[in-house]
């Protein structure tokens, strides 16, 4: 899914009208997991770091099962919806402290010919300077 927004790096709320916690419950129910995710979970055991993929903030299961969701700024909670996964804890989705600077640099990248931000990617550990260097190198091609 390529983001339809070309002026921002999107989160769940930018695309979906439904509250994120309602969506998470529905997603888990569709996979046969009936334990509801509370609106304000208190037992957040750990964290999962958000990253940017094609102009979207993503949170991925640390259990290695490949479950991933569009991260929510308003409900930054991840709980795996894959029945076979060992990761059963509620995890807080953590956005980088320099999120605004990262987004600003990513939005300077040219749009992909398809019209989307397929070049707007950021991985945990990359700096704004890394992104700038990569952008400038690609613009020179």
C-alpha positions, 0 to 999 in steps of 0.5 A: 500500500503506497500512501496517498498523502504526499505532504506527510508521513502517515500514521493510522489516524490519517487513513482510517476513521475507526479508533485504532484500539477498535481496529486492533480488536477486530483484527485479532478477532478475525484471526481467532484471538478473542481476548479483547485489547483494552482501550487503555492497556495498563500492562505494557510489558515492553516497547516496539520501535516504529519505522517508516516504510513507503511514507508510513509509520509501521510497527512490527512484531518483535516476535519474528512472525512478520505481523505489522501494523500502521502505527497510531499516534493516538493509540501507540499500542502493539499487540500481535494478532498472529495466533502462532506467535509467541509474543503475547504482550501489549507493547508501547509503540515508540516513535523516535524523539527526532520524528519531526526532523526525520519526516521533514527530510523524508518529505524532501525526497522526490516522488516515485513515478507511480505517484507515491512515497516509495522512497520515503523509508527510515530504519531505526538507527539511521540519522537525519544526516544519513537520510540527507546523504542518501537523498543527495546521492540519489538526486545526483543520479 
